[in-house]
């Protein structure tokens, strides 16, 4: 079996959506460095679509970003699903599997939404044990994403302390979503820069940037359906200054612009990464 394909620190990637299969396959080599896909959308897919996925994963590294594991939920982990994920990752030489630090269902089924967890010691122990089991089943460390949320069920500790406690107790990595920090900092009244700086940079597996919707001056809605805003670009640049360049994915889930505009936005990611690499070299 061939080894998984690792991401370079200055890699810039796009989300793989079926509506983008044509443009992604037709794009010039080097237009993007990696692709991210939800394994739920591709496990068991064969025929022409399956062939196209294999064509793309042979061209560049693929990372998996799960949607339905409910790593913080009350129902037993779906170990059958995780066995399928492991086979999918082996088949496509996937180096990274990430999930959301959230719940999305219970024993009665999926809610198809990301629900925040209570920021408590009990929740830290619960989700960390489930992450460790997931890592055992996949045979590798996973990454969890800091999610956006609009109401928290209970907060016995700040969000940043909850995330860092989960990283410490579970031994997992972090998928750093910069847009989610901006959204949460606005909606819940905390300092985005301070939150960013309090994270463990050495645990960041890769980074997400995305667009959001400004409902009001003090209310942002995480949509992934718009261009990345200036506050998110600014915080991304700060993330590189504080934690160093990291592989970065541009998320877009709907309201797709012409593909050339997505590549232009990805070019902005590359420019920020390039500036961070130059700063690293000067510091050395």
Backbone torsions as a table, in degrees:
resi	resn	phi	psi	omega
1	UNK	NA	133.9	179.5
2	UNK	-71.7	147.3	179.5
3	UNK	-68.7	157.4	176.8
4	UNK	-63.3	151.0	-177.2
5	UNK	-93.7	116.1	-176.5
6	UNK	-81.6	159.7	178.2
7	UNK	-98.8	137.7	173.7
8	UNK	-74.5	152.4	-179.4
9	UNK	-58.7	-26.1	-178.6
10	UNK	-104.4	22.3	179.3
11	UNK	-73.6	140.8	178.5
12	UNK	-124.9	125.7	-172.6
13	UNK	-129.9	173.3	-179.8
14	UNK	-127.5	154.9	173.5
15	UNK	-76.2	137.5	179.9
16	UNK	-89.9	111.2	174.6
17	UNK	-117.7	147.7	-177.0
18	UNK	-60.4	-33.1	179.0
19	UNK	-68.2	-14.7	179.4
20	UNK	-101.6	2.1	-176.8
21	UNK	-56.2	-46.2	-179.0
22	UNK	-61.0	-55.5	179.2
23	UNK	-60.6	-37.5	179.6
24	UNK	-64.6	-41.2	-179.8
25	UNK	-70.4	-32.1	-177.3
26	UNK	-85.2	-13.1	-175.3
27	UNK	-66.9	151.9	177.5
28	UNK	-62.6	144.5	174.0
29	UNK	-55.8	136.1	-178.1
30	UNK	89.8	-3.9	176.9
31	UNK	-63.7	-31.2	175.7
32	UNK	-144.0	154.8	-174.3
33	UNK	-101.4	-23.6	177.5
34	UNK	-157.6	165.8	178.3
35	UNK	-126.3	148.8	176.5
36	UNK	-118.5	134.7	178.8
37	UNK	-138.1	153.3	172.6
38	UNK	-84.2	117.7	-178.1
39	UNK	-60.5	-29.3	178.2
40	UNK	-55.7	-30.5	-176.4
41	UNK	-84.2	-7.3	-172.3
42	UNK	-129.6	-20.4	179.4
43	UNK	-60.5	127.4	179.5
44	UNK	84.8	-1.7	179.4
45	UNK	-82.4	124.2	178.5
46	UNK	-121.3	-154.5	177.9
47	UNK	63.9	-148.6	-176.1
48	UNK	-63.1	-41.8	-180.0
49	UNK	-64.0	-43.0	177.6
50	UNK	-62.1	-38.9	177.5
51	UNK	-64.0	-39.7	-179.9
52	UNK	-67.2	-37.4	176.3
53	UNK	-63.4	-44.2	178.3
54	UNK	-63.1	-36.6	177.2
55	UNK	-60.6	-44.1	-178.6
56	UNK	-70.6	-41.6	-178.5
57	UNK	-71.5	-19.9	172.5
58	UNK	-77.0	-26.5	-178.0
59	UNK	-78.5	-38.7	-175.7
60	UNK	-151.8	162.0	-179.9
61	UNK	-60.9	147.9	176.4
62	UNK	-118.1	136.9	171.8
63	UNK	-118.0	152.5	-178.2
64	UNK	-107.4	132.3	177.5
65	UNK	-125.6	103.1	-173.3
66	UNK	-74.5	156.7	-177.4
67	UNK	-120.2	-19.4	-164.3
68	UNK	-130.4	7.3	-175.6
69	UNK	-69.4	-27.5	-178.4
70	UNK	54.0	58.2	-172.2
71	UNK	-63.8	-21.7	177.4
72	UNK	-104.4	6.1	-174.6
73	UNK	-80.7	175.6	-176.4
74	UNK	-87.4	-21.1	-177.2
75	UNK	-75.8	154.7	176.8
76	UNK	-56.7	146.9	175.7
77	UNK	-58.2	142.6	177.7
78	UNK	-83.5	87.9	-175.2
79	UNK	-73.1	-25.9	174.6
80	UNK	-64.7	-43.7	177.1
81	UNK	-62.1	-42.6	-178.8
82	UNK	-64.9	-32.3	174.6
83	UNK	-63.9	-39.0	176.8
84	UNK	-67.1	-38.7	177.7
85	UNK	-61.4	-42.9	-178.8
86	UNK	-62.2	-42.0	178.3
87	UNK	-64.9	-40.2	178.2
88	UNK	-62.1	-43.5	-179.4
89	UNK	-65.8	-40.1	176.8
90	UNK	-63.5	-42.1	-177.4
91	UNK	-62.6	-38.4	-175.4
92	UNK	-104.7	9.2	177.0
93	UNK	56.8	47.1	-176.3
94	UNK	-83.8	129.4	-177.7
95	UNK	-91.7	-26.4	-171.7
96	UNK	-128.6	131.1	167.9
97	UNK	-119.3	128.0	179.6
98	UNK	-125.8	156.8	175.4
99	UNK	-143.0	173.1	-179.3
100	UNK	-90.5	140.1	176.5
101	UNK	-79.6	78.2	-170.3
102	UNK	-162.4	-179.8	168.2
103	UNK	-118.4	148.6	178.6
104	UNK	-140.5	19.7	177.5
105	UNK	172.5	179.6	176.0
106	UNK	-140.3	-162.8	-176.1
107	UNK	-65.1	-15.5	-179.3
108	UNK	-89.1	-11.4	176.2
109	UNK	140.2	-173.1	-177.0
110	UNK	-88.8	141.9	175.0
111	UNK	-96.2	-12.8	-179.6
112	UNK	55.9	40.8	172.8
113	UNK	-151.5	158.3	-177.5
114	UNK	-101.6	109.8	-176.8
115	UNK	-97.6	133.9	179.9
116	UNK	-68.1	152.1	177.3
117	UNK	-92.9	153.7	172.8
118	UNK	-65.7	137.9	-179.5
119	UNK	-86.5	77.6	-176.6
120	UNK	-134.1	161.6	176.5
121	UNK	-62.4	-38.8	178.9
122	UNK	-60.9	-42.7	178.9
123	UNK	-66.1	-37.1	176.2
124	UNK	-58.1	-47.7	-178.6
125	UNK	-65.0	-40.7	-177.9
126	UNK	-64.4	-53.4	-175.7
127	UNK	-70.4	-33.6	-179.6
128	UNK	-65.8	-40.3	178.0
129	UNK	-63.1	-39.0	179.9
130	UNK	-70.9	-35.5	175.8
131	UNK	-65.5	-43.9	179.2
132	UNK	-60.9	-40.4	177.6
133	UNK	-65.0	-41.7	177.0
134	UNK	-59.0	-44.0	-180.0
135	UNK	-64.4	-38.5	176.9
136	UNK	-61.9	-43.3	-177.0
137	UNK	-70.6	-34.0	179.6
138	UNK	-86.6	-15.3	179.6
139	UNK	73.3	24.6	179.3
140	UNK	-164.7	163.1	175.4
141	UNK	-70.1	142.9	175.1
142	UNK	-108.6	175.5	174.4
143	UNK	-121.7	143.9	175.6
144	UNK	-116.4	144.1	-176.0
145	UNK	-98.0	135.4	168.5
146	UNK	-69.5	117.9	-172.7
147	UNK	-91.4	162.4	167.7
148	UNK	-85.5	148.2	179.7
149	UNK	-153.0	158.3	-173.9
150	UNK	-118.9	-19.2	172.3
151	UNK	-148.2	140.1	-179.8
152	UNK	-108.6	134.8	-176.3
153	UNK	-66.1	-35.2	177.2
154	UNK	-167.1	136.8	-177.8
155	UNK	-128.1	96.0	173.3
156	UNK	-89.1	-8.8	177.4
157	UNK	-148.8	159.7	176.7
158	UNK	-65.1	156.6	179.5
159	UNK	-55.2	-44.1	-177.0
160	UNK	-62.3	-39.4	178.5
161	UNK	-67.2	-36.4	178.5
162	UNK	-63.8	-48.0	-179.2
163	UNK	-61.7	-47.6	-178.7
164	UNK	-64.0	-35.5	178.4
165	UNK	-66.1	-40.2	177.8
166	UNK	-64.7	-43.5	178.6
167	UNK	-59.6	-43.2	-178.4
168	UNK	-67.0	-47.3	-172.6
169	UNK	-76.7	-32.2	-177.5
170	UNK	-87.7	-25.4	-174.6
171	UNK	76.5	16.1	-178.5
172	UNK	-89.7	175.1	175.8
173	UNK	-98.2	178.6	-178.9
174	UNK	-117.3	131.0	163.1
175	UNK	-94.1	106.0	-174.4
176	UNK	-84.3	112.4	175.4
177	UNK	-97.8	106.1	-175.9
178	UNK	-69.4	-39.5	178.1
179	UNK	-60.2	-39.8	-178.9
180	UNK	-64.9	-33.2	175.4
181	UNK	-63.9	-45.7	-179.9
182	UNK	-62.1	-44.3	179.3
183	UNK	-61.2	-50.8	-177.0
184	UNK	-67.4	-39.6	-179.6
185	UNK	-61.9	-38.9	177.6
186	UNK	-68.5	-48.2	-173.4
187	UNK	-72.5	-29.8	-174.3
188	UNK	-114.7	4.7	169.1
189	UNK	71.3	41.9	173.0
190	UNK	-123.1	172.0	-174.2
191	UNK	-86.3	117.1	-176.9
192	UNK	-64.4	-41.5	-179.1
193	UNK	-64.5	-43.5	178.7
194	UNK	-63.2	-39.8	177.0
195	UNK	-60.8	-49.1	-179.7
196	UNK	-57.6	-45.8	-176.6
197	UNK	-69.2	-21.6	-179.4
198	UNK	-83.1	-7.5	179.0
199	UNK	-79.9	153.9	178.8
200	UNK	-82.9	103.0	-174.9
201	UNK	-60.7	-32.0	-177.4
202	UNK	-71.0	-10.9	179.8
203	UNK	-97.0	-1.8	-177.8
204	UNK	-77.8	115.4	179.1
205	UNK	-79.8	-45.2	173.6
206	UNK	-163.5	179.9	-168.8
207	UNK	-127.9	145.2	170.2
208	UNK	-109.7	139.5	164.1
209	UNK	-128.5	145.1	-176.9
210	UNK	-157.5	172.9	176.4
211	UNK	-96.1	160.9	176.9
212	UNK	-138.7	175.8	179.7
213	UNK	-113.7	129.7	178.2
214	UNK	-88.4	98.1	178.1
215	UNK	-72.9	-39.4	178.3
216	UNK	-156.3	174.8	-178.7
217	UNK	-59.1	-33.2	-177.8
218	UNK	-111.8	20.1	179.4
219	UNK	-143.9	114.3	174.6
220	UNK	-112.5	144.3	178.8
221	UNK	-116.7	124.4	-179.0
222	UNK	-76.0	108.7	-173.0
223	UNK	-114.9	-31.1	-171.0
224	UNK	59.4	25.4	-176.6
225	UNK	-123.0	20.4	-178.2
226	UNK	-146.5	170.8	176.6
227	UNK	-67.5	154.6	178.2
228	UNK	-66.3	136.1	-176.8
229	UNK	-87.5	163.4	179.6
230	UNK	-59.1	-42.5	178.5
231	UNK	-59.9	-33.6	179.0
232	UNK	-72.5	-42.6	176.0
233	UNK	-59.7	-41.9	-179.3
234	UNK	-63.0	-42.3	-179.4
235	UNK	-71.3	-32.1	175.2
236	UNK	-61.9	-46.5	178.1
237	UNK	-60.1	-39.1	177.8
238	UNK	-66.8	-37.6	178.0
239	UNK	-58.8	-41.9	178.1
240	UNK	-66.5	-39.6	179.1
241	UNK	-64.2	-39.7	-175.3
242	UNK	-80.8	-45.1	-170.5
243	UNK	-111.4	-2.8	-179.2
244	UNK	88.9	163.6	178.4
245	UNK	-62.0	138.7	178.6
246	UNK	-134.9	148.9	173.5
247	UNK	-53.6	136.6	-171.2
248	UNK	-133.3	133.2	-178.6
249	UNK	-111.4	132.2	171.9
250	UNK	-88.8	115.2	-179.7
251	UNK	-92.7	134.5	170.9
252	UNK	-150.2	119.6	-173.8
253	UNK	-106.3	-21.8	178.6
254	UNK	-162.0	-178.7	-172.9
255	UNK	51.9	47.0	-176.0
256	UNK	-67.1	129.6	173.1
257	UNK	-79.8	176.7	170.7
258	UNK	-52.3	143.6	-173.1
259	UNK	-57.3	-32.8	-179.9
260	UNK	-62.8	-31.0	177.6
261	UNK	-71.0	-35.6	173.7
262	UNK	-62.5	-42.1	178.4
263	UNK	-65.6	-34.2	175.9
264	UNK	-63.3	-42.8	177.7
265	UNK	-64.7	-39.2	176.8
266	UNK	-63.9	-31.6	174.9
267	UNK	-62.7	-33.5	175.5
268	UNK	-65.6	-41.4	174.2
269	UNK	-57.0	-46.6	-178.8
270	UNK	-61.7	-38.8	-179.6
271	UNK	-64.9	-41.2	177.2
272	UNK	-65.1	-41.2	177.5
273	UNK	-63.6	-42.7	179.6
274	UNK	-62.4	-41.7	177.7
275	UNK	-63.2	-38.9	179.3
276	UNK	-66.8	-38.9	178.6
277	UNK	-66.0	-38.7	177.6
278	UNK	-64.7	-40.0	177.6
279	UNK	-63.1	-39.5	177.9
280	UNK	-60.8	-43.6	-178.6
281	UNK	-66.0	-39.5	179.0
282	UNK	-66.3	-38.1	179.8
283	UNK	-65.9	-32.5	-179.6
284	UNK	-73.7	NA	NA
